[in-house]
Structure formats: structure tokens, C-alpha cells
Amino acid sequence: MNEPLSRRDLEEKILSKRQQIEFEANNLRFERYTSSDNRENPDVMEESKNFDDPAENAVESADLKALRSAENDLNELLKQLKDLDED
């Protein structure tokens, strides 16, 4: 069974998770920016077909899922901290 974390442990985990999220988000932005799709000739028909697609489609779904998972973990840690403060 999981033992409740101390306030300090929660704060350290929250800081670590925020840094992880920032790092992963920056990597996703970089991947979108350097994607081979961004270097295609705009006159190519395929490029114009995909012009209005959301940017998420150009990113590996596993990377996006990892970022969302980390954000969910952060929210859970913040909830635990809030619950600890209410006690």
C-alpha cells in the first residue's frame, strides 16, 4: 500500500513533473518546427491537402500521450498537495 507523501516530497515531485512537462512540450514544439512536412515545397499538392490539419497530426501520438500523461500526473500531485493542506 502506498504511504502518503510528506509536503516536501509532494512539492519536489510537483517541481520535477513540471520540468518534465516543459521539457516534453519543448521537444514537441521542436519536432513540429523541424518536421519534414514543414520543409516541403508549398506547391506540392500533398502539402496543400494537409494545410488545414491540426498541428497534433504532425507529431508522434506516443509523444503527445506521454505529455498528457505527465500533465495528468501533475494534476494528481497538485490535488494531493491541496488535500494535505486541507487536513
ChimeraX attribute file (.defattr): number of C-alpha atoms within 10 A of each C-alpha:
attribute: neighborCount
match mode: 1-to-1
recipient: residues
	/A:1	3
	/A:2	4
	/A:3	5
	/A:4	10
	/A:5	14
	/A:6	12
	/A:7	14
	/A:8	10
	/A:9	12
	/A:10	17
	/A:11	15
	/A:12	12
	/A:13	17
	/A:14	19
	/A:15	13
	/A:16	13
	/A:17	19
	/A:18	16
	/A:19	12
	/A:20	16
	/A:21	19
	/A:22	14
	/A:23	13
	/A:24	18
	/A:25	16
	/A:26	12
	/A:27	13
	/A:28	19
	/A:29	14
	/A:30	11
	/A:31	14
	/A:32	18
	/A:33	14
	/A:34	11
	/A:35	13
	/A:36	10
	/A:37	14
	/A:38	12
	/A:39	10
	/A:40	11
	/A:41	11
	/A:42	12
	/A:43	8
	/A:44	9
	/A:45	10
	/A:46	12
	/A:47	15
	/A:48	12
	/A:49	9
	/A:50	12
	/A:51	11
	/A:52	8
	/A:53	10
	/A:54	9
	/A:55	11
	/A:56	11
	/A:57	11
	/A:58	17
	/A:59	15
	/A:60	12
	/A:61	11
	/A:62	9
	/A:63	14
	/A:64	16
	/A:65	11
	/A:66	13
	/A:67	19
	/A:68	15
	/A:69	13
	/A:70	17
	/A:71	17
	/A:72	13
	/A:73	16
	/A:74	20
	/A:75	14
	/A:76	13
	/A:77	18
	/A:78	16
	/A:79	12
	/A:80	17
	/A:81	19
	/A:82	12
	/A:83	10
	/A:84	14
	/A:85	9
	/A:86	7
	/A:87	5
